[in-house]
Amino acid sequence: MRTTVDLPDELMLEVQRIAREQNRTMRSVMEEALRSTIAQYQRAQPFELPDASVSGNGLQPTFRDADWDDVRAAAYGNRL
């Protein structure tokens, strides 16, 4: 399949250099790079957010009826 892709000049120069040094075509260098990137992507584990919950009994009584400004003030050292 043919397609057109715009790449930065410095990237194309690097591909040309690698192809020349390895006596390969630019196509084979780019194909190998794409296959490697795709394989790496497929092996990657999906991100899973670690459980950062803590034990406790919910909100402290001080914050039960507090608004966000009060909670933020307490979090940054300006207790209620």
C-alpha positions as CSV (number, residue, x, y, z in Angstrom):
1,M,0.0,0.0,0.0
2,R,1.3,3.4,-0.8
3,T,0.7,6.4,1.4
4,T,2.2,9.8,2.0
5,V,3.6,10.8,5.4
6,D,5.2,14.1,6.4
7,L,8.3,13.5,8.6
8,P,10.8,16.0,10.0
9,D,13.9,16.4,7.8
10,E,16.2,15.3,10.6
11,L,14.3,12.0,11.0
12,M,14.5,11.3,7.3
13,L,18.2,12.0,7.3
14,E,18.7,9.6,10.1
15,V,16.7,6.9,8.3
16,Q,18.8,7.5,5.2
17,R,22.0,7.2,7.2
18,I,20.9,3.9,8.8
19,A,19.9,2.5,5.5
20,R,23.2,3.5,3.9
21,E,25.3,2.1,6.8
22,Q,23.3,-1.2,6.8
23,N,23.1,-1.5,3.0
24,R,19.3,-1.5,3.2
25,T,16.5,0.4,1.7
26,M,14.8,3.2,3.5
27,R,11.6,1.3,3.2
28,S,13.0,-1.7,5.1
29,V,14.4,0.5,7.9
30,M,11.0,2.3,8.3
31,E,9.1,-0.9,8.1
32,E,11.2,-2.5,10.8
33,A,10.8,0.6,13.0
34,L,7.0,0.5,12.6
35,R,6.8,-3.2,13.3
36,S,8.9,-2.8,16.4
37,T,6.8,0.1,17.7
38,I,3.6,-1.8,17.0
39,A,4.9,-4.9,18.8
40,Q,6.0,-2.8,21.8
41,Y,2.5,-1.2,21.9
42,Q,0.8,-4.6,21.8
43,R,3.0,-6.0,24.7
44,A,2.3,-3.0,26.9
45,Q,0.2,-3.6,29.9
46,P,-2.9,-1.4,30.2
47,F,-2.5,1.2,32.9
48,E,-4.2,0.3,36.1
49,L,-4.6,2.9,38.8
50,P,-3.3,1.6,42.1
51,D,-5.7,1.4,45.0
52,A,-4.8,4.4,47.2
53,S,-7.8,4.2,49.5
54,V,-7.3,4.3,53.3
55,S,-9.2,2.7,56.0
56,G,-11.5,4.9,58.0
57,N,-15.1,5.8,58.7
58,G,-15.7,8.3,55.9
59,L,-15.5,12.0,56.3
60,Q,-14.5,13.5,59.6
61,P,-17.3,15.3,61.4
62,T,-15.6,18.6,60.8
63,F,-15.9,18.2,57.0
64,R,-19.4,16.7,56.8
65,D,-21.1,20.0,55.9
66,A,-18.0,21.8,54.7
67,D,-17.8,23.3,51.2
68,W,-14.9,22.8,48.9
69,D,-13.2,26.1,50.0
70,D,-13.1,24.8,53.6
71,V,-11.7,21.4,52.6
72,R,-9.1,23.0,50.4
73,A,-8.1,25.4,53.2
74,A,-7.7,22.5,55.6
75,A,-5.6,20.6,53.0
76,Y,-3.2,23.5,52.6
77,G,-2.8,24.2,56.3
78,N,-5.5,26.7,57.0
79,R,-7.6,24.5,59.3
80,L,-11.3,25.3,59.9
